[in-house]
Amino acid sequence: AVCFAMHNKMEISLGVAIGSAVQISIFVIPLNVLAGWAMDKPMTLNFHVFETVILLLTTISVSFMISDGKSHWLKGAMLVSAYIMIGASFWAHAEPDSME
């Protein structure tokens, strides 16, 4: 996706990036839940409010960034900084009592 974006082929770049995200969400996450069950670890697809809100805000912000079809270094920097903030918030967020 990065190589296509460097050559100003935005549609292919977005297709690759979004296709990869869809593959992860449809295949890898349920596969990890099944692997957790096989290892006798309590894993579910029950996302709590914090995870759901982060997913919703991420989807809205990415769709807002790509809606005009133009790329700019500042948009990329904003998305990377948002990614770092989301990672930090998950690191600092305490797990709910029901997940222990």
C-alpha positions, -999 to 999 in steps of 0.1 A, spaced: 0 0 0 28 24 8 46 17 -25 14 25 -45 8 56 -24 43 69 -32 34 65 -69 2 85 -64 -21 55 -69 -45 63 -41 -73 39 -51 -50 8 -52 -34 19 -20 -67 22 -2 -79 -11 -16 -49 -29 -3 -50 -12 31 -88 -17 36 -87 -52 22 -59 -62 47 -80 -47 76 -110 -67 65 -91 -99 63 -77 -94 98 -111 -87 112 -129 -116 94 -102 -143 97 -75 -137 122 -95 -125 152 -119 -155 152 -89 -178 145 -72 -164 176 -104 -170 197 -104 -206 185 -67 -210 194 -74 -195 228 -101 -220 234 -78 -248 223 -52 -236 249 -80 -233 275 -78 -195 277 -111 -175 281 -114 -156 249 -145 -142 233 -156 -118 206 -174 -98 233 -159 -63 229 -165 -39 258 -176 -3 255 -140 11 254 -130 -11 225 -162 -5 206 -159 33 210 -123 32 198 -133 12 168 -161 35 159 -139 67 163 -112 51 142 -136 42 114 -150 77 114 -117 94 114 -102 73 87 -133 77 65 -131 115 71 -94 115 61 -99 96 28 -132 111 18 -117 137 -6 -94 112 -23 -63 133 -18 -33 124 4 -10 148 22 18 143 47 -1 160 74 -30 136 71 -6 107 74 11 123 104 -23 128 121 -33 91 115 1 79 129 -3 101 159 -38 88 164 -25 52 162 1 60 189 -26 76 211 -48 46 207 -20 22 216 -12 43 247 -48 44 258 -51 6 255 -19 3 275 -32 25 303 -68 12 302 -77 -12 330 -95 -44 321 -130 -48 333 -135 -72 363 -155 -97 342 -125 -104 320 -101 -117 347 
